[in-house]
């Protein structure tokens, strides 16, 4: 069995206000890039699921790294507000402890932070 080296993961879930999807995607991308480049995130993915629920899957080296990143304060106040204003409902987080990691890393693209 291949042991996991992915730290741990968190699933975030939201319902968005109709017509605010593009705004949410742009803001989520900016905030996620800041966590990735400045606060030690191992990356994240955004998914649109059934029944109007949006999902984000984020990986962190460990719980302490995530807590430190989240307690560091607002990453980008304006972008954070755009993201919050697009959200109609935030569902509870799901924290996952990886057991086996068979995920294939995606090709990295150069982004500005």
N, C-alpha and C positions, 0 to 999 in steps of 0.2 A: 504494500500500500504506500502511495506517495503522500508523505506528511505535508500539511499545509505550511506555507511560508508567507501567507497573505495578511498576517496580522489579524484584524477582525473587520467585519463589514457591517454597514448600517443601511437599511432600506427606509427611505422617506417616501411618503405618499401624500398626494394632494388632489383636490378637485379645484378646477380653475373657473374663473368667471368666463362666460362665453365671450369670444372675441379677444381675449387676453393671452391666447396661446403663444403668439410670436413674442410678445413682451416678456412673458415668463421664460421662454426658451433663451432669449438674449440675456436676461438677468441671471438665470440659473447658470448659464455658461460662464459669464464673467465672475460670479462668486466662486464657482467650482475651480476656475483657473487660478484664482487668488489662493484658495486653499491648497491647490496642487503646488504652485510655485513659491509660496511664501510660508506655508504652515505645515508642510510635511504630509499632506494627503498622498495616498498612493493612486489617486485617480477616482473617477466616477463616471457613471453612465446615466443618461436620462431616457426613460421609456414612456410611451403612451400606451396604456392598457385598456381593457374593456371597461364598459360602464363609466367612462369619463374620468377614470383615475389615472394620474400621472405618477410614475415611480422613478426614484433615483436610487442607484446603488453606489455607495461610496466605500472605499477601502482605506484603512488607516494602519500604520505599523502596530499600534497598540491603543488601548483605551486612553492612556495618559496623553498621547499625542493628539488625539481628537479633543479631549477635554481642554488641553492647553490652547489649541487652535480656536475653539469656541469661546474660551474665556478671554481671548486677546482683544476682544471688542469688535466694533463694526469694521468690516473689511472695506466697504465702499457704501457709505450711507445712502447715496442716491440710488444706486443699483439695488441695494437691499430693499428700499422702499418700493421700487418698481416691481420687484419680485413679490413682496408682501401684498401689494395692491392687486396683483393678478390672481392671488389665491383666494378662493371662496371658502375652502375648508382644508385644514391640515389634519391628517389622520395620524394616529400614534406611530412613532418610530418602531422599527423592528431591528434589534441588535443581534447579529449573527456571529458566532465563533466558528471560523472555518475548521473543518476536519480534514478534508482532502482537497487539494488545489490542482485541478487539471485545466484551468482557464489558460487559453493561449493569448498572450499579450497582443493588443492591436498595434498596428503600425503607428508610431509617434509622428505627429505633425508639428512643425514649429509654430508656436503661438506667441503672441505678445502678452506680457503680463503687466 
